Amino acid sequence: MQNFYWFKQISNNVKSERRLSLGEYRRAVSWSKYLVSSGAEIKGEGEEEWSADMSQLFIGVKFASGRHSRIYRGIYKQKDVAIKLISQPEEDENLARMLEQQFTSEVALLFRLRHPNIIAFVAACKKPPVFCIITEYLAGGSLRKFLHQQEPHSIPLDLVLKLALDIAHGMKYLHSQGILHRDLKSENLLLGEDMSVKVADFGISCLETQCGSAKGFTGTYRWMAPEMIKEKHHTKKVDVYSFGIVLWELLTALTPFDNMTPEQAAFAVCQKNARPPLPPACPMAFRRLINRCWSSNPHKRPHFDEIVAILEGYSESLEQDPEFFSSYKPPRDHTLFGCFPKFSSGCRSTCVKD
Ligand SMILES: Nc1ncnc2c1ncn2[C@@H]1O[C@H](COP(=O)(O)OP(=O)(O)OP(=O)(O)O)[C@@H](O)[C@H]1O
């Protein structure tokens, strides 16, 4: 706590506990003007349960940004937290409405989730045109940042397996609650100090029964399943597709389709059935799983229950035999492959022919 340079205590509007640049001061004041409680705001449905006690919230330095948000470190009730501040633009009513809907839905979903591999919700505040979501702070940052720091561009296979299992456990739990994440990617996976991974950012998540079509969607094309790119009806299997891309990231530490714009990547995935190329050294065990996860046919993608079971099997085998990944022989059931024998002559690693 001593290492923090607090510039703001929201409750009593203390303006500055450190020297701020003029820009920082203006920004801090412009947020605080909205966040300081007037005591007169109308509380929406369920709001009493998650509404933050502003007298207990300290906002520290900004450490990240999203498309429409800024993320600050902070302390809430003596706990280290991350505070996501979302501000509605005055000039764009549609965007303002969409951000409010996203906030409401993210809070409602986060509020009911409790799992070691899902970011823990702490509280939220709704003071239009500013909203805040307070969650536990994860010191390791995003998985994307971690992967991009790796030299050479790969991480040991036992770590790939551990990280993949954490993500799969989180996703299995999420799906067991009937929730689709819809924006699973390394940027939305956060690392704890102990290298545990937690799934975060539920801004465009939905209850499976209420997801509708993906019309007007703002997810991320490089990780997006073809049926979602095409704005078709979609199911939990869109997250399995994205998990396949995340597995590829874990094995390569690269950005998928980095030689293309997101729109070109979307076109290549839908029209040419393209996938990021698996490196020749990619162990067969992962190659098979990835090919199944990013199959263009959602029905051929496994459920997360099965993914967890497969990865746990790999983990046990690796404990017994450190050479497991090089000695692994796939089961003879060829229907489990992304590439079927009738296509195998022309099947390249970048292309799933099913
Ligand atoms: N609880 C947290 N602990 C540590 N870092 C966090 C936390 N929450 C967010 N971050 C960091 O902030 C970044 C953006 O957060 P988040 O994805 O929740 O914002 P967003 O507004 O939904 O972004 P976008 O809409 O662009 O996806 C994350 O990639 C991560 O680096």
The ligand as an SDF file (V2000), in Angstrom:
LIG
                    3D

 31 33  0  0  0  0  0  0  0  0999 V2000
   -8.5810   -7.5380  -12.6700 N   0  0  0  0  0  0  0  0  0  0  0  0
   -7.5350   -7.2400  -13.4340 C   0  0  0  0  0  0  0  0  0  0  0  0
   -6.2860   -7.4570  -13.0100 N   0  0  0  0  0  0  0  0  0  0  0  0
   -5.2330   -7.1660  -13.8080 C   0  0  0  0  0  0  0  0  0  0  0  0
   -5.3300   -6.6580  -15.0500 N   0  0  0  0  0  0  0  0  0  0  0  0
   -6.5480   -6.4080  -15.5290 C   0  0  0  0  0  0  0  0  0  0  0  0
   -7.7230   -6.6760  -14.7620 C   0  0  0  0  0  0  0  0  0  0  0  0
   -8.8020   -6.3470  -15.4910 N   0  0  0  0  0  0  0  0  0  0  0  0
   -8.3350   -5.8850  -16.6620 C   0  0  0  0  0  0  0  0  0  0  0  0
   -6.9860   -5.9160  -16.6970 N   0  0  0  0  0  0  0  0  0  0  0  0
   -6.1250   -5.4670  -17.8210 C   0  0  0  0  0  0  0  0  0  0  0  0
   -6.8650   -4.5360  -18.5920 O   0  0  0  0  0  0  0  0  0  0  0  0
   -7.0480   -5.0060  -19.9430 C   0  0  0  0  0  0  0  0  0  0  0  0
   -8.4280   -4.5990  -20.4410 C   0  0  0  0  0  0  0  0  0  0  0  0
   -9.4140   -5.1270  -19.5650 O   0  0  0  0  0  0  0  0  0  0  0  0
  -10.8410   -5.6040  -20.1090 P   0  0  0  0  0  0  0  0  0  0  0  0
  -10.6190   -6.5580  -21.2530 O   0  0  0  0  0  0  0  0  0  0  0  0
  -11.6760   -6.0810  -18.9750 O   0  0  0  0  0  0  0  0  0  0  0  0
  -11.3930   -4.2080  -20.6520 O   0  0  0  0  0  0  0  0  0  0  0  0
  -12.4440   -3.9640  -21.8210 P   0  0  0  0  0  0  0  0  0  0  0  0
  -12.9030   -2.5550  -21.7130 O   0  0  0  0  0  0  0  0  0  0  0  0
  -13.4900   -5.0210  -21.7720 O   0  0  0  0  0  0  0  0  0  0  0  0
  -11.5520   -4.1340  -23.0980 O   0  0  0  0  0  0  0  0  0  0  0  0
  -12.0560   -4.4410  -24.5870 P   0  0  0  0  0  0  0  0  0  0  0  0
  -13.4680   -3.9560  -24.7070 O   0  0  0  0  0  0  0  0  0  0  0  0
  -11.0810   -3.6660  -25.4240 O   0  0  0  0  0  0  0  0  0  0  0  0
  -11.9260   -5.9450  -24.7360 O   0  0  0  0  0  0  0  0  0  0  0  0
   -6.8210   -6.5290  -19.8380 C   0  0  0  0  0  0  0  0  0  0  0  0
   -6.3440   -7.0840  -21.0550 O   0  0  0  0  0  0  0  0  0  0  0  0
   -5.7760   -6.6180  -18.7440 C   0  0  0  0  0  0  0  0  0  0  0  0
   -4.4790   -6.4090  -19.2800 O   0  0  0  0  0  0  0  0  0  0  0  0
  1  2  1  0
  2  3  1  0
  2  7  2  0
  3  4  2  0
  4  5  1  0
  5  6  2  0
  6  7  1  0
  6 10  1  0
  7  8  1  0
  8  9  2  0
  9 10  1  0
 10 11  1  0
 11 12  1  0
 11 30  1  0
 12 13  1  0
 13 14  1  0
 13 28  1  0
 14 15  1  0
 15 16  1  0
 16 17  2  0
 16 18  1  0
 16 19  1  0
 19 20  1  0
 20 21  2  0
 20 22  1  0
 20 23  1  0
 23 24  1  0
 24 25  2  0
 24 26  1  0
 24 27  1  0
 28 29  1  0
 28 30  1  0
 30 31  1  0
M  END
$$$$
